[in-house]
Amino acid sequence: MEQSSVSTIVVLLGLVFLAVILGFAIWQGAAKRNQGMRQFCADHGLTFQGRDNRVLSVISPFVLGHRQRIKHAIRGMSGNYKGVHIVILDLFESGLTKSHVNQTVMCISSASLRLPRFIIVPHNISHVVNGSSWQRRVLRDNLRKLKHAQACVDVDMSDCPAVATEYVVRGADRGAVRRLLTPRAIVHLSNIKSLCVEGCENRLTIWREGHIVPVDKLEETLAEAMSICEIFAT
């Protein structure tokens, strides 16, 4: 056998070996996260859900940053928690190009919520995903496309610099959104960085663009989401 053929076979075997190692690491990471989320469910009285896109119906009214991305549920949890219904999803969102994003989304449904349609996303999106230049371009494009989402329009927050410098605020009814953003809500939001919030009727979604919440941070992030729900509750 020629030396070049042997070298080619060695290279191919090396690539196969690396692919197997990478696949095993991915599988191991997913299994560990599933185990952690199952334990979180057991500790909080929730139900674990595997890969099942039927759970996406709870977030179907929402843009979640980019209405053109196709959403896939990797795993999730749901159930009643402290008087509200929560759904926590790990989502994989894919676009036509490289606009794919993994992120954890928390959706809260509560009878005490009477929300106008609105969305609040970080103004400086380069602080949201510390990735490559194409990721930042995709996120900038996502913000532009929000202008066409559900007839939402800009809400002027220039008199609230703590919010205006950090977030873009859009809504279907400017007056209703401004009434929702009470001084207490403005102070609370200004103290939370890189958070995306979207609301409609009795549902509220909270996420950070491109961020999967680690299992050991789920408790903290859920408390953060519940605090926002409490502020917006009537």
C-alpha positions as CSV (number, residue, x, y, z in Angstrom):
1,M,0.0,0.0,0.0
2,E,1.3,3.4,-0.9
3,Q,2.4,5.8,1.8
4,S,-0.1,8.4,0.7
5,S,-3.0,5.9,1.0
6,V,-1.9,4.9,4.5
7,S,-1.7,8.6,5.5
8,T,-5.2,9.2,4.1
9,I,-6.6,6.2,6.1
10,V,-4.9,7.4,9.3
11,V,-6.4,10.9,8.8
12,L,-9.8,9.5,8.2
13,L,-9.6,7.2,11.2
14,G,-8.5,10.2,13.3
15,L,-11.5,12.2,12.1
16,V,-13.9,9.4,12.9
17,F,-12.4,9.1,16.3
18,L,-12.7,12.8,17.0
19,A,-16.3,12.7,15.7
20,V,-17.1,9.8,18.1
21,I,-15.5,11.7,21.1
22,L,-17.4,14.9,20.2
23,G,-20.7,13.0,19.8
24,F,-20.2,11.3,23.2
25,A,-19.4,14.6,24.9
26,I,-22.5,16.2,23.5
27,W,-24.6,13.2,24.5
28,Q,-23.1,13.2,28.0
29,G,-23.7,16.9,28.4
30,A,-27.4,16.5,27.3
31,A,-27.9,13.5,29.6
32,K,-26.4,15.5,32.5
33,R,-28.7,18.5,31.8
34,N,-31.7,16.2,31.5
35,Q,-30.8,14.6,34.9
36,G,-30.4,18.1,36.5
37,M,-33.7,19.3,35.1
38,R,-35.5,16.2,36.3
39,Q,-34.2,16.8,39.8
40,F,-35.3,20.5,39.5
41,C,-38.8,19.2,38.6
42,A,-38.9,16.9,41.5
43,D,-37.8,19.6,43.9
44,H,-40.4,22.1,42.6
45,G,-43.4,19.9,41.7
46,L,-43.0,20.3,38.0
47,T,-43.2,17.8,35.1
48,F,-40.2,17.1,32.9
49,Q,-40.8,17.0,29.1
50,G,-38.3,15.7,26.6
51,R,-38.0,16.7,22.9
52,D,-41.7,17.5,22.1
53,N,-42.6,20.5,19.9
54,R,-46.2,20.3,21.1
55,V,-45.1,22.3,24.1
56,L,-44.3,25.2,21.8
57,S,-48.0,26.2,21.7
58,V,-47.6,28.1,25.0
59,I,-45.1,30.5,23.4
60,S,-46.8,30.6,20.0
61,P,-48.1,34.2,20.5
62,F,-44.6,35.5,21.1
63,V,-41.9,36.8,18.8
64,L,-39.0,35.8,21.1
65,G,-36.6,38.1,19.3
66,H,-37.1,36.9,15.8
67,R,-40.4,35.7,14.4
68,Q,-38.7,34.2,11.3
69,R,-36.7,31.6,13.2
70,I,-38.1,28.1,13.4
71,K,-38.3,26.9,17.0
72,H,-37.6,23.4,18.3
73,A,-38.1,22.3,21.9
74,I,-35.1,20.4,23.1
75,R,-36.5,19.8,26.6
76,G,-38.7,21.5,29.0
77,M,-40.5,21.6,32.4
78,S,-44.0,22.7,33.2
79,G,-46.5,22.9,36.1
80,N,-48.1,25.1,38.7
81,Y,-45.7,27.0,40.9
82,K,-46.5,29.6,43.6
83,G,-50.0,30.3,42.1
84,V,-49.0,30.6,38.5
85,H,-48.4,28.1,35.6
86,I,-44.8,28.1,34.3
87,V,-43.2,26.5,31.3
88,I,-39.4,26.4,31.1
89,L,-38.0,25.4,27.7
90,D,-34.6,24.9,26.2
91,L,-35.1,26.0,22.6
92,F,-33.1,25.5,19.4
93,E,-34.1,28.2,16.9
94,S,-32.9,27.9,13.3
95,G,-33.0,30.4,10.5
96,L,-32.4,30.3,6.8
97,T,-28.7,31.2,7.2
98,K,-26.5,31.0,10.3
99,S,-29.2,32.6,12.6
100,H,-29.4,29.6,14.9
101,V,-29.7,30.2,18.6
102,N,-30.0,28.0,21.7
103,Q,-31.7,29.7,24.6
104,T,-33.8,29.0,27.7
105,V,-37.2,30.6,27.7
106,M,-39.5,30.9,30.8
107,C,-43.2,31.5,30.2
108,I,-45.5,32.4,33.0
109,S,-49.3,32.3,32.7
110,S,-51.2,34.0,35.5
111,A,-54.8,35.2,36.0
112,S,-53.4,38.3,37.7
113,L,-51.7,39.4,34.4
114,R,-53.6,41.8,32.0
115,L,-50.8,42.7,29.7
116,P,-50.8,44.8,26.5
117,R,-48.7,43.3,23.7
118,F,-45.1,44.4,24.3
119,I,-41.5,43.4,24.0
120,I,-38.4,44.7,25.7
121,V,-35.0,43.7,24.4
122,P,-31.5,45.0,25.2
123,H,-30.6,48.1,23.2
124,N,-26.9,47.2,22.9
125,I,-27.2,43.7,21.6
126,S,-23.5,43.2,21.4
127,H,-23.7,42.8,25.2
128,V,-26.3,40.0,24.8
129,V,-24.2,37.5,22.8
130,N,-20.4,37.7,23.0
131,G,-19.9,35.8,19.7
132,S,-18.6,36.2,16.2
133,S,-19.5,39.1,14.0
134,W,-22.1,37.2,12.1
135,Q,-24.0,36.6,15.4
136,R,-24.0,40.3,16.2
137,R,-25.3,41.1,12.6
138,V,-28.0,38.5,13.0
139,L,-29.2,40.0,16.3
140,R,-29.1,43.5,14.8
141,D,-31.3,42.2,12.0
142,N,-33.6,40.6,14.5
143,L,-34.2,44.0,16.2
144,R,-35.0,45.6,12.9
145,K,-37.6,42.9,12.1
146,L,-39.3,43.5,15.5
147,K,-40.7,46.6,13.9
148,H,-43.0,44.4,11.8
149,A,-43.9,42.0,14.6
150,Q,-47.6,42.1,15.5
151,A,-47.9,45.8,14.5
152,C,-45.7,46.8,17.5
153,V,-44.3,50.4,17.4
154,D,-41.6,52.2,19.3
155,V,-42.4,53.3,22.8
156,D,-40.6,56.5,23.7
157,M,-38.7,56.0,26.9
158,S,-36.4,59.1,26.7
159,D,-37.7,60.4,30.0
160,C,-36.5,57.2,31.6
161,P,-32.8,57.1,30.8
162,A,-32.2,54.0,33.1
163,V,-34.4,52.0,30.6
164,A,-33.7,53.9,27.4
165,T,-30.0,53.4,27.5
166,E,-30.3,49.7,28.1
167,Y,-33.5,48.5,26.3
168,V,-35.6,48.9,23.2
169,V,-39.3,49.0,24.1
170,R,-42.0,48.2,21.6
171,G,-45.7,47.7,21.9
172,A,-49.0,47.6,20.1
173,D,-50.4,50.3,22.3
174,R,-47.9,53.0,23.4
175,G,-50.1,54.3,26.2
176,A,-50.8,50.9,27.7
177,V,-47.1,50.0,27.7
178,R,-46.2,53.2,29.4
179,R,-48.8,52.7,32.0
180,L,-47.4,49.2,32.5
181,L,-43.9,50.5,33.1
182,T,-44.5,52.1,36.5
183,P,-41.6,53.7,38.4
184,R,-41.2,50.4,40.3
185,A,-41.0,48.4,37.1
186,I,-38.5,50.8,35.6
187,V,-36.2,50.6,38.6
188,H,-36.5,46.8,38.6
189,L,-35.7,46.4,34.9
190,S,-32.9,48.9,35.1
191,N,-31.2,46.6,37.7
192,I,-31.4,43.5,35.4
193,K,-29.0,43.3,32.5
194,S,-29.4,41.7,29.1
195,L,-32.9,40.5,29.8
196,C,-35.6,40.1,27.2
197,V,-39.2,40.3,28.3
198,E,-42.3,39.9,26.1
199,G,-45.9,40.0,27.3
200,C,-49.4,39.4,25.9
201,E,-52.7,39.1,27.8
202,N,-52.1,36.7,30.7
203,R,-48.7,35.4,29.6
204,L,-45.2,36.7,30.2
205,T,-42.0,35.3,28.7
206,I,-38.5,36.0,29.9
207,W,-35.2,35.0,28.3
208,R,-31.7,36.1,27.5
209,E,-30.8,35.9,23.8
210,G,-28.5,33.0,23.0
211,H,-28.2,31.9,26.6
212,I,-29.0,28.4,28.1
213,V,-29.6,28.8,31.8
214,P,-27.3,26.4,33.7
215,V,-29.1,24.0,36.0
216,D,-27.6,25.5,39.1
217,K,-28.9,28.9,38.0
218,L,-32.5,27.8,37.2
219,E,-33.7,28.7,40.7
220,E,-32.2,32.2,40.5
221,T,-33.6,32.8,37.0
222,L,-37.0,31.5,37.9
223,A,-37.1,33.9,40.9
224,E,-36.1,36.7,38.6
225,A,-39.0,35.8,36.2
226,M,-41.4,35.6,39.1
227,S,-40.4,39.0,40.4
228,I,-41.1,40.6,37.0
229,C,-44.5,38.8,36.9
230,E,-45.3,40.2,40.4
231,I,-44.5,43.7,39.3
232,F,-46.7,43.5,36.2
233,A,-49.6,41.8,38.0
234,T,-52.8,43.7,38.5
